[in-house]
Amino acid sequence: MRGGVFLYPADARQGYREGRLRLLYEAHPIALIMEWAGGAASSGRSRILELSARTPHQRVPLIMGSTRAVRDVDAIHLTVEPLFESSDAPLFARRGLFR
């Protein structure tokens, strides 16, 4: 109701490189509810509801919240992430926001 964003990103740990939530029965339902409520849900690269599962248990990162907040995080993810490949900054470290 007041905006904000919830992040469940992928990271460099074994088993979490593609995210943690399962696309078909966790991320898709949440994304549908978020969009019905006027918010947005993204993987950081594309809208969750536009993704098609390759396997029944495919995992995906999830960014959800107000439309503006999700758009802002997506923009940061797409434009800034490549600049910090070797950074020690917390948001970009081994278990950071964008890994």
Secondary structure, 3 states (H helix, E strand, C coil): CCCCEEEECCCCCCCCCCCCEEHHHHHHHHHHHHHHCCEEEECCCCEHHHCCCCCCCCEECEEEEEHHHHHHHHHHHHHHHHHHCCCCCHHHCCCCCCC
